[in-house]
Amino acid sequence: PKRWDVFICHVSEDIEYIQQLKEALVREKIDVFFAKDELSWGCELHRVINDGLRYSKYGLVVLSKQFVEKCSKWTSTELSSLHSKSRLSSQDCILPVLEKGHNRG
């Protein structure tokens, strides 16, 4: 299976910031699982996301005001999976990133 360095956990409201972050990571030769790039028409959404979580070394959790306020089923499930992965591997694989909304008008 394909492997990534990081899985980006985020809410759709932060997509502009996430896109910039992903591009910066890729410029540094970091393999990034970014759902928007990995999903295709007709794919099994749960399988693709689960593979991204399973086969990424780290989960980059982008904490923003929108992330905390929305707390969607998807992000909650992703966080739970990353937490379980950390516990089972005895290695912290969650990398929090605080997005302060600097680029918002």
GROMACS elastic network, one bead per residue, 0.5 to 0.9 nm:
[ bonds ]
;  ai    aj funct       b0    kb
    1    51     6  0.84160   500
    1    55     6  0.76846   500
    2    51     6  0.85849   500
    2    52     6  0.86515   500
    2    55     6  0.70919   500
    3    31     6  0.80097   500
    3    33     6  0.85648   500
    3    51     6  0.87893   500
    3    52     6  0.77705   500
    3    54     6  0.86984   500
    3    56     6  0.58059   500
    3    57     6  0.80744   500
    4     7     6  0.71389   500
    4    30     6  0.79926   500
    4    32     6  0.56320   500
    4    33     6  0.60417   500
    4    52     6  0.74916   500
    4    55     6  0.62561   500
    4    57     6  0.65784   500
    4    58     6  0.83947   500
    5    30     6  0.61465   500
    5    31     6  0.50504   500
    5    32     6  0.60012   500
    5    33     6  0.77767   500
    5    55     6  0.84044   500
    5    56     6  0.52756   500
    5    57     6  0.50301   500
    5    58     6  0.61842   500
    5    59     6  0.85730   500
    6    30     6  0.76207   500
    6    31     6  0.65990   500
    6    32     6  0.50889   500
    6    33     6  0.60588   500
    6    34     6  0.87102   500
    6    52     6  0.86507   500
    6    53     6  0.86663   500
    6    55     6  0.89577   500
    6    56     6  0.52788   500
    6    57     6  0.58706   500
    6    59     6  0.54622   500
    6    60     6  0.61962   500
    7    31     6  0.89155   500
    7    32     6  0.60386   500
    7    34     6  0.65293   500
    7    35     6  0.85043   500
    7    52     6  0.63344   500
    7    53     6  0.63038   500
    7    55     6  0.87427   500
    7    56     6  0.58137   500
    7    57     6  0.78833   500
    7    58     6  0.62536   500
    7    60     6  0.58185   500
    7    61     6  0.82437   500
    8    18     6  0.80491   500
    8    22     6  0.82061   500
    8    32     6  0.73241   500
    8    33     6  0.63230   500
    8    34     6  0.58881   500
    8    35     6  0.79367   500
    8    58     6  0.87342   500
    8    59     6  0.60536   500
    8    61     6  0.61130   500
    8    62     6  0.72760   500
    9    34     6  0.83961   500
    9    35     6  0.89341   500
    9    59     6  0.67388   500
    9    60     6  0.59487   500
    9    62     6  0.61852   500
    9    63     6  0.88532   500
    9    74     6  0.89950   500
    9    75     6  0.65778   500
    9    78     6  0.68420   500
    9    79     6  0.77155   500
   10    13     6  0.84229   500
   10    14     6  0.70288   500
   10    15     6  0.80241   500
   10    18     6  0.75651   500
   10    60     6  0.85148   500
   10    61     6  0.63755   500
   10    62     6  0.54368   500
   10    63     6  0.74763   500
   10    64     6  0.85655   500
   10    67     6  0.67533   500
   10    75     6  0.67236   500
   11    14     6  0.58326   500
   11    15     6  0.72800   500
   11    62     6  0.82584   500
   11    64     6  0.86831   500
   11    66     6  0.71254   500
   11    67     6  0.56685   500
   11    70     6  0.77646   500
   11    71     6  0.83537   500
   11    72     6  0.78824   500
   11    74     6  0.86128   500
   11    75     6  0.71025   500
   12    15     6  0.52471   500
   12    16     6  0.88723   500
   12    18     6  0.88455   500
   12    66     6  0.89432   500
   12    67     6  0.88600   500
   13    16     6  0.80605   500
   13    66     6  0.66954   500
   13    67     6  0.81750   500
   14    17     6  0.55656   500
   14    18     6  0.60815   500
   14    19     6  0.86573   500
   14    62     6  0.86982   500
   14    64     6  0.78404   500
   14    66     6  0.74109   500
   14    67     6  0.81715   500
   14    99     6  0.88012   500
   14   101     6  0.88643   500
   15    19     6  0.59474   500
   15    20     6  0.86017   500
   16    19     6  0.52293   500
   16    20     6  0.64643   500
   16    21     6  0.87307   500
   16   103     6  0.88571   500
   17    20     6  0.51885   500
   17    21     6  0.61545   500
   17    22     6  0.85948   500
   17    99     6  0.81331   500
   17   101     6  0.84630   500
   17   103     6  0.76897   500
   18    22     6  0.60026   500
   18    23     6  0.85225   500
   18    34     6  0.88482   500
   18    62     6  0.80656   500
   19    22     6  0.51207   500
   19    23     6  0.61875   500
   19    24     6  0.86641   500
   19    34     6  0.87784   500
   20    23     6  0.51636   500
   20    24     6  0.62270   500
   20    25     6  0.87042   500
   21    24     6  0.51413   500
   21    25     6  0.62519   500
   21    26     6  0.86649   500
   22    25     6  0.51328   500
   22    26     6  0.61568   500
   22    27     6  0.86334   500
   22    30     6  0.89771   500
   22    32     6  0.68641   500
   22    33     6  0.88674   500
   22    34     6  0.75281   500
   23    26     6  0.51030   500
   23    27     6  0.61960   500
   23    28     6  0.87735   500
   24    27     6  0.51593   500
   24    28     6  0.65854   500
   24    30     6  0.88934   500
   25    28     6  0.51347   500
   25    29     6  0.66304   500
   25    30     6  0.53453   500
   25    31     6  0.76430   500
   25    32     6  0.73372   500
   26    30     6  0.50531   500
   26    31     6  0.63589   500
   26    32     6  0.69461   500
   27    30     6  0.73672   500
   28    31     6  0.89874   500
   31    56     6  0.89025   500
   32    56     6  0.82770   500
   33    36     6  0.88244   500
   33    37     6  0.76982   500
   33    38     6  0.71283   500
   33    49     6  0.89999   500
   33    52     6  0.60771   500
   33    53     6  0.84517   500
   33    56     6  0.74021   500
   34    37     6  0.55195   500
   34    38     6  0.63748   500
   34    39     6  0.87703   500
   34    52     6  0.84428   500
   35    38     6  0.50175   500
   35    39     6  0.58342   500
   35    48     6  0.81211   500
   35    49     6  0.70430   500
   35    52     6  0.81755   500
   36    39     6  0.57575   500
   36    40     6  0.84054   500
   37    40     6  0.79855   500
   38    48     6  0.73656   500
   38    49     6  0.86499   500
   38    52     6  0.87525   500
   39    42     6  0.86120   500
   39    43     6  0.65431   500
   39    44     6  0.84218   500
   39    45     6  0.70767   500
   39    48     6  0.69767   500
   39    49     6  0.85432   500
   40    43     6  0.55248   500
   40    44     6  0.87918   500
   40    45     6  0.87705   500
   42    45     6  0.84133   500
   43    46     6  0.88868   500
   43    47     6  0.83213   500
   43    48     6  0.75358   500
   44    47     6  0.54152   500
   44    48     6  0.62472   500
   44    49     6  0.87574   500
   45    48     6  0.53040   500
   45    49     6  0.62500   500
   45    50     6  0.85281   500
   46    49     6  0.52733   500
   46    50     6  0.59456   500
   46    51     6  0.84400   500
   47    50     6  0.50757   500
   47    51     6  0.59581   500
   47    52     6  0.84814   500
   48    51     6  0.51653   500
   48    52     6  0.62126   500
   48    53     6  0.87468   500
   49    52     6  0.50272   500
   49    53     6  0.62838   500
   49    54     6  0.85940   500
   49    78     6  0.84314   500
   50    53     6  0.50670   500
   50    54     6  0.59741   500
   50    55     6  0.84405   500
   50    78     6  0.84071   500
   50    81     6  0.85586   500
   51    55     6  0.57965   500
   51    56     6  0.81934   500
   52    55     6  0.54473   500
   52    56     6  0.59094   500
   53    56     6  0.56190   500
   53    57     6  0.84257   500
   53    58     6  0.83293   500
   53    59     6  0.73548   500
   53    78     6  0.74043   500
   53    81     6  0.72415   500
   53    82     6  0.70988   500
   53    85     6  0.87987   500
   54    57     6  0.81749   500
   54    81     6  0.84869   500
   54    82     6  0.86432   500
   54    85     6  0.80488   500
   55    58     6  0.89943   500
   56    59     6  0.71027   500
   57    93     6  0.67191   500
   58    82     6  0.81771   500
   58    92     6  0.83123   500
   58    94     6  0.58691   500
   58    95     6  0.68070   500
   59    78     6  0.87810   500
   59    79     6  0.84341   500
   59    82     6  0.64846   500
   59    93     6  0.60451   500
   59    95     6  0.58957   500
   59    96     6  0.81433   500
   60    93     6  0.84898   500
   60    94     6  0.61753   500
   60    96     6  0.58373   500
   60    97     6  0.68203   500
   61    79     6  0.78968   500
   61    94     6  0.69212   500
   61    95     6  0.60395   500
   61    97     6  0.59549   500
   61    98     6  0.84465   500
   62    67     6  0.75917   500
   62    95     6  0.85375   500
   62    96     6  0.60664   500
   62    98     6  0.60370   500
   62    99     6  0.64081   500
   63    66     6  0.80492   500
   63    67     6  0.57727   500
   63    68     6  0.69652   500
   63    96     6  0.67343   500
   63    97     6  0.58356   500
   63    99     6  0.58052   500
   63   100     6  0.84818   500
   64    68     6  0.63576   500
   64    69     6  0.85520   500
   64    97     6  0.84867   500
   64    98     6  0.62038   500
   64   100     6  0.63837   500
   64   101     6  0.74274   500
   65    68     6  0.53642   500
   65    69     6  0.61129   500
   65    70     6  0.84659   500
   65    99     6  0.79634   500
   65   100     6  0.77210   500
   65   101     6  0.81373   500
   66    69     6  0.50740   500
   66    70     6  0.57382   500
   66    71     6  0.81348   500
   67    70     6  0.53848   500
   67    71     6  0.58117   500
   67    72     6  0.80514   500
   67    75     6  0.81101   500
   68    71     6  0.54495   500
   68    72     6  0.89604   500
   69    72     6  0.87460   500
   70    75     6  0.89348   500
   71    74     6  0.81853   500
   71    75     6  0.63467   500
   71    76     6  0.63542   500
   72    75     6  0.53454   500
   72    76     6  0.60444   500
   72    77     6  0.84546   500
   73    76     6  0.51788   500
   73    77     6  0.60438   500
   73    78     6  0.85582   500
   74    77     6  0.51767   500
   74    78     6  0.61176   500
   74    79     6  0.85781   500
   75    79     6  0.60105   500
   75    80     6  0.84296   500
   76    79     6  0.51472   500
   76    80     6  0.60853   500
   76    81     6  0.85976   500
   77    80     6  0.50453   500
   77    81     6  0.61411   500
   77    82     6  0.86176   500
   78    81     6  0.51078   500
   78    82     6  0.61934   500
   78    83     6  0.85726   500
   79    82     6  0.50886   500
   79    83     6  0.60631   500
   79    84     6  0.85817   500
   79    94     6  0.85810   500
   80    83     6  0.50621   500
   80    84     6  0.61861   500
   80    85     6  0.85718   500
   81    84     6  0.51227   500
   81    85     6  0.61143   500
   81    86     6  0.86406   500
   82    86     6  0.61919   500
   82    87     6  0.86773   500
   82    93     6  0.70465   500
   82    94     6  0.65388   500
   83    86     6  0.51160   500
   83    87     6  0.62911   500
   83    88     6  0.86799   500
   83    92     6  0.83164   500
   83    93     6  0.80190   500
   83    94     6  0.73779   500
   84    87     6  0.50884   500
   84    88     6  0.60609   500
   84    89     6  0.84792   500
   85    88     6  0.52292   500
   85    89     6  0.60390   500
   85    90     6  0.83075   500
   85    91     6  0.83167   500
   85    92     6  0.83677   500
   85    93     6  0.74024   500
   86    89     6  0.53387   500
   86    90     6  0.57751   500
   86    91     6  0.52940   500
   86    93     6  0.54979   500
   86    94     6  0.73580   500
   87    90     6  0.51791   500
   87    91     6  0.70192   500
   87    92     6  0.76513   500
   88    91     6  0.79721   500
   89    92     6  0.79573   500
   89    93     6  0.87207   500
   92    95     6  0.81530   500
   99   102     6  0.78045   500
  100   103     6  0.85608   500
  101   104     6  0.54861   500
  101   105     6  0.87601   500
  102   105     6  0.83089   500
